[in-house]
């Protein structure tokens, strides 16, 4: 096997690991990675925060975050209301069922990755980052907008019949 074949096999393994973990999360909790991250972010911020701040915190566009909130609100995991102090701000609040689900769901793959990555020495982190950036350039991916979420399933619930154009989990479609 050539080195280029070995690199392609390694990339394929990474893509498969993301796919497998995403499917496991979906089966275990009924949530996508971004949905779980949103619920856990609300939980970490005392259960409520403005939707714009939430979007920044989870590093997705406000439009994608709004789509996720819509789905979670329909399922009774979050609620949304205008701020009494500033009517322009919309607050998203974690409901008890959403908190329960967030606490019982498996850890998203990116959290496990971040935990392990941060334990590496600075030079190892820099080497990995540099190599992946170079791979992205070789694949003409440097201009593609991406959020730091490892989830390749679309941000749609399997039961959502009203969604005909799924948004990629990375929020690239917005």
TIFIZA-440676 format. One record per residue: residue in one letter; z, y negated, x of N, C-alpha, C in turn; residue number from 1. Coordinates in pm, 1 decimal. Atoms other than C-alpha are relative to their C-alpha. Example, Ala and Ser with C-alpha at 12.3 -4.5 7.8 and 13.67 -1.06 7.14 Angstrom:
# residues 2
<pt A; <0.0; 119.0; 89.0>; <780.0; 450.0; 1230.0>; <0.0; -120.0; 90.0>; 1>
<pt S; <-6.0; 119.0; -82.0>; <714.0; 106.0; 1367.0>; <73.0; -109.0; -77.0>; 2>
***
This chain:
# residues 174
<pt X; <0.0; 116.9; 86.0>; <0.0; 0.0; 0.0>; <0.0; -124.2; 91.4>; 1>
<pt X; <7.2; 123.4; -78.5>; <-90.5; -343.1; 137.8>; <118.0; -90.7; -33.8>; 2>
<pt X; <-108.0; 95.8; 27.4>; <160.0; -627.4; 162.3>; <-26.8; -77.7; -127.6>; 3>
<pt X; <30.2; 74.0; 123.0>; <-24.3; -814.9; -111.4>; <28.1; 86.9; -122.1>; 4>
<pt X; <-34.0; -91.4; 109.9>; <9.8; -506.2; -333.3>; <151.3; 6.4; -20.4>; 5>
<pt X; <-145.6; -4.4; 9.5>; <382.1; -493.0; -253.0>; <54.3; -126.6; -66.3>; 6>
<pt X; <-41.8; 125.4; 63.2>; <418.9; -860.0; -351.2>; <-29.2; 5.4; -149.2>; 7>
<pt X; <35.3; -8.8; 142.4>; <235.7; -798.2; -678.9>; <92.0; 97.0; -73.8>; 8>
<pt X; <-93.0; -95.3; 61.5>; <456.6; -495.8; -750.8>; <136.5; -66.8; -19.3>; 9>
<pt X; <-129.4; 68.9; 11.2>; <768.9; -706.2; -680.7>; <-3.5; -102.1; -112.8>; 10>
<pt X; <12.8; 97.3; 109.2>; <643.4; -981.2; -913.8>; <-0.4; 71.6; -134.4>; 11>
<pt X; <6.0; -75.4; 125.7>; <566.8; -724.4; -1182.9>; <138.1; 52.9; -37.4>; 12>
<pt X; <-135.8; -48.9; 27.7>; <916.5; -577.7; -1148.6>; <87.6; -112.9; -54.6>; 13>
<pt X; <-77.0; 115.0; 49.0>; <1066.6; -923.4; -1194.7>; <-37.9; -30.4; -144.7>; 14>
<pt X; <45.5; 27.5; 137.5>; <853.8; -984.3; -1504.7>; <50.9; 106.8; -96.4>; 15>
<pt X; <-49.1; -108.0; 86.0>; <950.6; -642.9; -1644.8>; <150.8; -11.3; -22.7>; 16>
<pt X; <-145.3; 15.3; 14.3>; <1321.4; -706.4; -1576.1>; <31.8; -107.9; -102.6>; 17>
<pt X; <-19.8; 107.8; 96.9>; <1299.1; -1032.2; -1771.1>; <-31.4; 50.5; -140.6>; 18>
<pt X; <40.0; -52.9; 130.3>; <1117.3; -858.1; -2056.1>; <103.5; 98.4; -54.3>; 19>
<pt X; <-96.8; -100.7; 43.8>; <1361.6; -566.4; -2070.4>; <131.5; -65.4; -40.9>; 20>
<pt X; <-127.2; 65.8; 31.0>; <1669.4; -791.1; -2061.4>; <-10.8; -84.0; -126.7>; 21>
<pt X; <21.3; 79.5; 121.1>; <1523.0; -1020.8; -2327.5>; <3.5; 87.3; -124.4>; 22>
<pt X; <1.3; -92.5; 113.9>; <1462.0; -725.7; -2556.8>; <139.1; 55.8; -27.8>; 23>
<pt X; <-136.5; -49.2; 18.2>; <1813.4; -590.2; -2495.9>; <86.6; -105.0; -69.3>; 24>
<pt X; <-76.2; 108.9; 61.1>; <1963.5; -928.4; -2583.1>; <-36.1; -13.1; -147.1>; 25>
<pt X; <45.7; 13.6; 138.3>; <1752.5; -949.1; -2898.3>; <52.7; 114.2; -87.0>; 26>
<pt X; <-50.4; -114.9; 76.6>; <1850.2; -598.3; -3009.4>; <151.5; -7.6; -19.6>; 27>
<pt X; <-146.4; 2.2; 7.1>; <2220.1; -649.0; -2932.6>; <52.9; -111.4; -88.8>; 28>
<pt X; <-56.3; 115.3; 70.6>; <2261.4; -990.8; -3091.0>; <-91.5; -59.0; -106.5>; 29>
<pt X; <94.8; 61.9; 91.3>; <1947.2; -1076.9; -3284.6>; <-40.4; -139.8; 45.2>; 30>
<pt X; <30.4; 132.7; -53.0>; <1914.4; -1385.9; -3064.6>; <-96.1; 8.4; 117.3>; 31>
<pt X; <76.3; 14.0; -123.4>; <1671.7; -1500.2; -2800.2>; <92.5; -60.3; 105.4>; 32>
<pt X; <-78.6; 60.4; -106.7>; <1802.2; -1613.6; -2463.3>; <28.1; -147.7; -24.7>; 33>
<pt X; <-25.2; 141.7; 25.7>; <1752.8; -1983.8; -2546.0>; <94.8; -24.4; -117.0>; 34>
<pt X; <-92.2; 15.4; 112.2>; <1934.3; -1941.4; -2879.7>; <143.3; 25.6; 43.9>; 35>
<pt X; <-133.8; -31.6; -48.2>; <2231.7; -1778.6; -2709.3>; <51.1; -109.7; 93.3>; 36>
<pt X; <-40.7; 107.2; -91.7>; <2238.3; -2044.0; -2438.0>; <39.5; -124.2; -79.1>; 37>
<pt X; <-34.2; 114.9; 83.7>; <2238.8; -2315.1; -2705.8>; <137.5; 20.4; -64.4>; 38>
<pt X; <-130.2; -27.6; 62.7>; <2531.5; -2149.4; -2888.8>; <112.6; -10.0; 102.4>; 39>
<pt X; <-104.7; 3.6; -103.3>; <2728.2; -2105.8; -2566.1>; <20.9; -141.2; 54.5>; 40>
<pt X; <-14.1; 138.6; -44.7>; <2658.7; -2464.5; -2463.5>; <83.4; -78.6; -100.5>; 41>
<pt X; <-82.5; 65.5; 102.3>; <2797.8; -2589.6; -2794.4>; <145.2; 43.5; 12.8>; 42>
<pt X; <-134.9; -52.7; -13.2>; <3099.3; -2365.6; -2747.9>; <72.5; -65.4; 118.9>; 43>
<pt X; <-58.9; 60.5; -120.1>; <3160.1; -2511.4; -2399.8>; <29.8; -148.9; -18.4>; 44>
<pt X; <-20.4; 143.2; 26.3>; <3145.3; -2866.3; -2542.4>; <78.3; -20.3; -129.6>; 45>
<pt X; <-89.9; 10.9; 115.9>; <3416.1; -2820.6; -2805.3>; <-70.7; 17.3; -133.4>; 46>
<pt X; <64.6; -37.7; 124.1>; <3167.8; -2697.4; -3063.4>; <-93.9; -100.7; -62.9>; 47>
<pt X; <86.1; 99.9; 62.1>; <2972.7; -3016.3; -3130.2>; <-54.1; -96.2; 104.6>; 48>
<pt X; <58.2; 101.0; -87.7>; <2732.5; -3249.7; -2953.4>; <-130.3; -52.3; -58.8>; 49>
<pt X; <127.0; 55.4; 48.7>; <2435.4; -3478.4; -3020.6>; <-117.2; 86.2; 46.5>; 50>
<pt X; <112.6; -88.5; -30.8>; <2105.9; -3292.0; -3028.1>; <-74.0; -43.8; 126.7>; 51>
<pt X; <65.6; 47.2; -122.0>; <1957.6; -3513.2; -2753.3>; <75.2; 43.1; 124.5>; 52>
<pt X; <-82.3; -44.9; -112.9>; <2247.9; -3434.2; -2519.7>; <-10.0; 151.0; 18.3>; 53>
<pt X; <13.8; -145.1; -3.3>; <2218.9; -3066.7; -2610.0>; <-131.6; 38.9; 67.1>; 54>
<pt X; <130.6; -28.3; -59.9>; <1848.5; -3066.7; -2519.6>; <3.4; -22.3; 150.9>; 55>
<pt X; <-10.9; 27.3; -144.5>; <1925.3; -3225.6; -2182.3>; <83.9; 106.6; 68.8>; 56>
<pt X; <-91.3; -98.6; -59.5>; <2208.8; -2982.1; -2115.3>; <-67.8; 135.0; 20.6>; 57>
<pt X; <65.3; -130.7; -12.6>; <1997.1; -2672.1; -2180.9>; <-138.8; -11.8; 62.2>; 58>
<pt X; <123.9; 29.0; -71.6>; <1695.2; -2834.6; -2013.3>; <-124.8; 47.3; -74.9>; 59>
<pt X; <118.3; -22.1; 82.6>; <1450.6; -2796.1; -2299.9>; <-35.6; -132.4; -65.9>; 60>
<pt X; <39.6; 122.8; 68.0>; <1252.9; -3061.7; -2480.2>; <80.4; -13.5; -129.3>; 61>
<pt X; <-72.8; 21.4; 124.4>; <1416.4; -3219.7; -2782.6>; <-70.1; 70.8; -115.5>; 62>
<pt X; <74.1; -67.5; 107.4>; <1140.5; -3078.6; -3004.1>; <29.1; 150.5; -0.3>; 63>
<pt X; <-29.9; -143.4; -8.3>; <1200.1; -2722.0; -2879.5>; <144.2; 26.0; -40.7>; 64>
<pt X; <-140.4; -14.4; 37.6>; <1575.9; -2767.1; -2912.7>; <16.9; -12.5; -150.6>; 65>
<pt X; <-4.9; 16.7; 145.8>; <1527.0; -2890.0; -3269.5>; <-49.7; 125.9; -70.3>; 66>
<pt X; <50.3; -124.9; 57.9>; <1319.5; -2577.2; -3346.5>; <106.3; 109.6; 6.7>; 67>
<pt X; <-104.5; -101.0; -15.2>; <1598.0; -2355.8; -3210.0>; <114.4; -28.0; -97.6>; 68>
<pt X; <-108.2; 38.2; 92.1>; <1861.4; -2548.4; -3409.1>; <-40.2; 32.4; -143.6>; 69>
<pt X; <48.0; -32.5; 135.4>; <1647.7; -2510.4; -3725.3>; <24.2; 146.9; -31.7>; 70>
<pt X; <-13.8; -143.7; 22.4>; <1647.2; -2132.4; -3687.6>; <147.5; 41.4; -7.0>; 71>
<pt X; <-142.6; -34.0; -0.1>; <2016.5; -2111.4; -3603.2>; <71.3; -54.6; -122.8>; 72>
<pt X; <-58.9; 58.2; 120.3>; <2104.6; -2340.0; -3894.5>; <-33.9; 85.5; -122.1>; 73>
<pt X; <38.6; -86.0; 112.6>; <1907.7; -2121.1; -4139.8>; <81.1; 128.6; -2.1>; 74>
<pt X; <-75.6; -124.8; -8.9>; <2107.8; -1822.6; -4016.2>; <151.1; -22.3; -10.1>; 75>
<pt X; <-141.9; 30.7; 18.4>; <2442.9; -2000.4; -4059.4>; <81.4; -2.4; 127.7>; 76>
<pt X; <-71.3; 1.7; -127.5>; <2531.7; -2024.9; -3689.5>; <36.3; -141.1; 45.1>; 77>
<pt X; <-28.1; 140.2; -33.6>; <2522.0; -2405.6; -3656.7>; <-24.3; -84.6; -124.8>; 78>
<pt X; <31.8; 97.8; 104.4>; <2520.1; -2708.3; -3882.8>; <-40.4; -127.8; 71.6>; 79>
<pt X; <47.0; 125.6; -57.6>; <2371.9; -3049.5; -3829.4>; <29.7; -110.9; -98.7>; 80>
<pt X; <-30.9; 115.4; 85.8>; <2477.0; -3390.7; -3959.3>; <-15.7; -127.5; 81.9>; 81>
<pt X; <9.1; 130.8; -66.5>; <2424.1; -3756.3; -3879.3>; <139.1; -45.7; 41.8>; 82>
<pt X; <-125.8; 53.9; -49.4>; <2695.7; -3920.3; -3674.7>; <46.6; -112.3; -92.8>; 83>
<pt X; <-53.2; 108.7; 83.1>; <2924.3; -4146.1; -3879.1>; <4.3; -130.2; 78.4>; 84>
<pt X; <-4.0; 119.2; -85.6>; <2945.1; -4386.9; -3583.1>; <-137.9; -60.5; 23.1>; 85>
<pt X; <135.9; 44.9; -29.1>; <2571.8; -4406.6; -3517.1>; <-96.9; 89.3; -77.3>; 86>
<pt X; <84.6; -79.2; 91.0>; <2339.2; -4286.9; -3795.8>; <-128.7; 49.6; 65.7>; 87>
<pt X; <120.5; -47.0; -69.6>; <2053.9; -4246.0; -3545.1>; <25.2; 132.3; 71.3>; 88>
<pt X; <-35.5; -121.3; -74.4>; <2238.6; -3961.9; -3371.1>; <25.8; 115.4; -94.8>; 89>
<pt X; <-21.4; -121.8; 77.3>; <2230.6; -3609.6; -3507.1>; <91.2; 91.1; 81.6>; 90>
<pt X; <-94.6; -89.0; -66.2>; <2528.9; -3392.3; -3419.9>; <-24.4; 143.6; -44.4>; 91>
<pt X; <11.6; -142.7; 27.9>; <2491.8; -3015.5; -3396.2>; <138.3; 59.7; 21.6>; 92>
<pt X; <-134.3; -56.7; -5.4>; <2811.7; -2822.3; -3467.2>; <-8.1; 151.6; -9.9>; 93>
<pt X; <-8.5; -145.4; -1.1>; <2884.3; -2460.2; -3388.1>; <88.9; 45.7; -115.0>; 94>
<pt X; <-77.1; -55.8; 111.6>; <2999.8; -2269.4; -3697.6>; <71.8; 126.6; 46.0>; 95>
<pt X; <-77.2; -117.3; -42.1>; <3252.3; -1982.1; -3680.9>; <-84.8; 124.5; 26.1>; 96>
<pt X; <85.3; -118.4; -20.3>; <2984.5; -1713.5; -3719.1>; <-82.2; -13.2; 127.9>; 97>
<pt X; <73.1; 23.3; -125.0>; <2783.8; -1870.4; -3433.8>; <89.5; 18.7; 121.4>; 98>
<pt X; <-96.0; -17.3; -110.3>; <3093.6; -1880.4; -3212.2>; <31.3; 148.0; 20.9>; 99>
<pt X; <-26.8; -143.8; -9.4>; <3167.8; -1515.6; -3290.8>; <-115.2; 70.1; 69.6>; 100>
<pt X; <118.5; -63.0; -56.9>; <2812.4; -1413.3; -3207.2>; <-16.9; -36.9; 147.4>; 101>
<pt X; <11.3; 43.8; -139.5>; <2808.0; -1618.9; -2885.3>; <98.5; 75.4; 88.1>; 102>
<pt X; <-101.2; -70.1; -77.4>; <3127.1; -1450.2; -2771.5>; <-25.2; 148.6; 15.2>; 103>
<pt X; <24.0; -144.2; -2.2>; <3008.3; -1098.4; -2849.9>; <-132.3; 38.6; 64.8>; 104>
<pt X; <133.2; -29.9; -51.9>; <2654.8; -1125.8; -2708.4>; <1.9; 24.0; 150.0>; 105>
<pt X; <9.3; -21.6; -144.5>; <2554.9; -996.9; -2366.5>; <-36.9; -129.4; 72.8>; 106>
<pt X; <32.3; 116.5; -81.1>; <2515.7; -1248.1; -2085.8>; <-150.6; -8.5; 19.7>; 107>
<pt X; <143.9; 14.3; -26.3>; <2163.2; -1390.1; -2057.2>; <-30.1; 29.3; 147.5>; 108>
<pt X; <40.3; -36.5; -134.8>; <1975.6; -1271.6; -1747.3>; <12.6; -116.0; 97.2>; 109>
<pt X; <-5.4; 111.9; -94.6>; <1955.7; -1620.0; -1599.5>; <142.1; -30.5; 44.8>; 110>
<pt X; <-137.8; 25.0; -42.2>; <2336.6; -1648.6; -1597.2>; <40.9; 97.3; 109.6>; 111>
<pt X; <-28.3; -97.9; -105.2>; <2369.9; -1325.7; -1399.5>; <-71.9; -39.4; 128.5>; 112>
<pt X; <76.9; 41.9; -117.2>; <2096.8; -1450.0; -1166.1>; <67.2; -117.8; 69.8>; 113>
<pt X; <-62.0; 119.7; -58.5>; <2262.0; -1790.1; -1114.7>; <129.7; 37.5; 71.9>; 114>
<pt X; <-125.6; -41.8; -63.0>; <2598.1; -1627.1; -1041.6>; <-26.1; 67.6; 134.5>; 115>
<pt X; <31.6; -71.4; -124.5>; <2442.9; -1398.3; -778.1>; <-65.8; -92.4; 101.7>; 116>
<pt X; <70.3; 92.0; -88.9>; <2217.4; -1668.6; -633.6>; <98.1; -94.8; 68.5>; 117>
<pt X; <-96.3; 95.0; -56.1>; <2509.8; -1908.1; -584.2>; <91.3; 63.8; 103.7>; 118>
<pt X; <-81.1; -68.8; -101.4>; <2691.8; -1643.8; -379.4>; <-75.3; 16.1; 132.4>; 119>
<pt X; <78.7; -8.8; -123.3>; <2406.3; -1643.8; -124.7>; <30.3; -119.5; 89.7>; 120>
<pt X; <-17.7; 112.2; -93.5>; <2428.3; -1859.2; 185.9>; <-109.6; -103.8; -26.5>; 121>
<pt X; <95.8; 109.0; 20.0>; <2245.9; -2193.7; 187.1>; <-138.0; 35.9; 54.3>; 122>
<pt X; <130.2; -31.2; -58.9>; <1971.4; -2065.9; 417.8>; <-75.2; 103.5; -83.7>; 123>
<pt X; <66.1; -99.5; 85.3>; <1904.1; -1765.9; 189.7>; <-52.8; -64.8; -128.0>; 124>
<pt X; <45.3; 70.6; 119.7>; <1886.5; -1989.3; -117.8>; <-125.4; -81.4; 30.0>; 125>
<pt X; <114.7; 82.8; -38.4>; <1645.6; -2224.4; 62.1>; <-123.1; 86.4; 25.4>; 126>
<pt X; <112.0; -89.6; -28.5>; <1429.5; -1935.6; 181.9>; <-61.6; 54.6; -129.5>; 127>
<pt X; <50.3; -51.9; 127.8>; <1402.1; -1786.6; -167.6>; <-73.8; -109.0; -76.4>; 128>
<pt X; <63.9; 111.3; 70.6>; <1324.4; -2124.4; -323.5>; <-135.2; -33.2; 61.6>; 129>
<pt X; <124.3; 33.6; -69.1>; <1059.6; -2202.9; -62.6>; <-108.2; 105.2; -24.9>; 130>
<pt X; <95.4; -108.8; 21.7>; <894.4; -1863.6; -101.9>; <-53.0; -0.4; -143.1>; 131>
<pt X; <44.3; 1.3; 139.9>; <886.7; -1884.4; -481.1>; <-87.7; -121.1; -30.2>; 132>
<pt X; <85.7; 117.8; 18.6>; <746.8; -2238.8; -471.3>; <-138.2; 24.7; 58.3>; 133>
<pt X; <130.0; -31.8; -61.8>; <472.1; -2117.6; -237.1>; <-77.6; 97.9; -87.6>; 134>
<pt X; <65.9; -94.4; 91.4>; <396.2; -1824.8; -469.4>; <-54.7; -72.7; -122.6>; 135>
<pt X; <46.4; 79.2; 114.3>; <373.1; -2070.1; -758.6>; <-126.8; -76.9; 33.9>; 136>
<pt X; <121.1; 71.0; -42.8>; <119.8; -2275.6; -562.5>; <-117.8; 95.4; 11.3>; 137>
<pt X; <107.7; -98.7; -16.8>; <-81.6; -1963.2; -479.4>; <-53.5; 48.1; -134.6>; 138>
<pt X; <40.4; -42.8; 134.2>; <-93.0; -1882.7; -851.4>; <-40.6; -118.9; -86.2>; 139>
<pt X; <38.7; 122.4; 71.5>; <-192.2; -2240.0; -946.9>; <97.1; -34.5; -111.6>; 140>
<pt X; <-100.6; 23.0; 102.6>; <134.2; -2275.4; -1136.8>; <82.0; -126.6; 24.2>; 141>
<pt X; <-83.9; 115.0; -33.8>; <270.9; -2591.5; -973.0>; <-2.7; -108.5; -107.1>; 142>
<pt X; <6.7; 102.9; 103.7>; <157.5; -2813.7; -1263.6>; <55.6; 42.9; -134.1>; 143>
<pt X; <-51.6; -52.0; 126.7>; <311.0; -2596.0; -1532.9>; <146.0; -40.7; -16.9>; 144>
<pt X; <-136.4; 40.0; 31.0>; <623.9; -2740.8; -1694.6>; <78.2; 124.6; -40.6>; 145>
<pt X; <-81.4; -117.0; 34.1>; <903.0; -2484.8; -1716.2>; <147.2; -36.1; 1.6>; 146>
<pt X; <-145.0; 15.6; 4.8>; <1268.2; -2476.0; -1810.3>; <63.8; 116.3; 75.4>; 147>
<pt X; <-65.6; -108.6; -74.1>; <1520.4; -2267.2; -1612.8>; <55.8; 107.7; -92.2>; 148>
<pt X; <-41.3; -105.9; 90.7>; <1528.6; -1990.4; -1872.0>; <-86.1; 121.8; 25.2>; 149>
<pt X; <70.1; -124.7; -19.9>; <1437.4; -1631.7; -1808.0>; <-7.0; 72.2; -134.2>; 150>
<pt X; <19.3; -60.8; 131.0>; <1307.4; -1526.7; -2146.3>; <-147.2; -12.2; -30.9>; 151>
<pt X; <144.0; 8.3; 22.4>; <949.0; -1435.5; -2217.7>; <-37.9; 21.1; -145.3>; 152>
<pt X; <29.8; -13.4; 141.1>; <979.3; -1372.3; -2589.5>; <-16.5; -138.0; -61.3>; 153>
<pt X; <10.1; 129.4; 66.3>; <870.8; -1652.6; -2819.6>; <130.5; -35.7; -68.9>; 154>
<pt X; <-121.7; 46.0; 67.2>; <1145.3; -1864.2; -2972.4>; <-23.9; 6.5; -150.6>; 155>
<pt X; <10.0; -22.8; 144.0>; <1108.6; -1715.5; -3318.6>; <85.5; 121.1; -31.6>; 156>
<pt X; <-74.1; -115.5; 45.7>; <1325.7; -1481.5; -3511.3>; <-99.7; 96.9; -61.5>; 157>
<pt X; <93.1; -96.5; 57.5>; <1152.5; -1157.4; -3609.3>; <-15.4; -14.8; -150.9>; 158>
<pt X; <5.1; 14.4; 144.7>; <1235.9; -1232.8; -3973.4>; <-58.0; -130.8; -48.3>; 159>
<pt X; <54.6; 129.4; 40.7>; <1086.9; -1582.3; -3972.1>; <-146.7; 13.7; -38.6>; 160>
<pt X; <137.1; -14.9; 46.3>; <776.9; -1543.7; -4185.0>; <-73.9; -132.2; -1.8>; 161>
<pt X; <64.3; 130.4; 10.1>; <711.8; -1918.1; -4192.1>; <-53.5; -50.4; 134.2>; 162>
<pt X; <43.8; 43.4; -132.2>; <633.5; -1935.4; -3818.2>; <-127.6; 73.5; 37.2>; 163>
<pt X; <127.3; -61.0; -35.3>; <269.5; -1873.9; -3736.5>; <-43.3; -34.6; 141.0>; 164>
<pt X; <37.1; 41.4; -134.6>; <247.9; -2051.4; -3401.1>; <125.3; -4.1; 86.9>; 165>
<pt X; <-125.8; -2.1; -75.0>; <538.8; -1937.1; -3182.8>; <-7.0; -88.9; 122.7>; 166>
<pt X; <-13.8; 85.6; -118.1>; <659.1; -2171.1; -2909.4>; <50.1; 86.0; 114.0>; 167>
<pt X; <-50.3; -79.7; -111.1>; <701.1; -2014.1; -2565.1>; <147.0; -32.2; 25.9>; 168>
<pt X; <-143.3; 17.3; -24.3>; <1064.9; -1965.0; -2471.4>; <28.6; -102.9; 106.5>; 169>
<pt X; <-22.0; 100.3; -103.4>; <1021.1; -2196.7; -2176.7>; <-12.3; -139.5; -53.4>; 170>
<pt X; <14.2; 133.8; 56.2>; <952.0; -2484.5; -2410.5>; <-126.8; -68.9; 47.4>; 171>
<pt X; <120.8; 58.7; -55.3>; <609.9; -2534.6; -2254.6>; <-91.7; -57.4; -105.9>; 172>
<pt X; <90.9; 44.4; 103.9>; <438.2; -2587.1; -2586.0>; <32.6; -134.7; -57.9>; 173>
<pt X; <-40.4; 127.4; 59.4>; <616.5; -2912.2; -2657.8>; <-21.8; -112.3; 96.1>; 174>
***
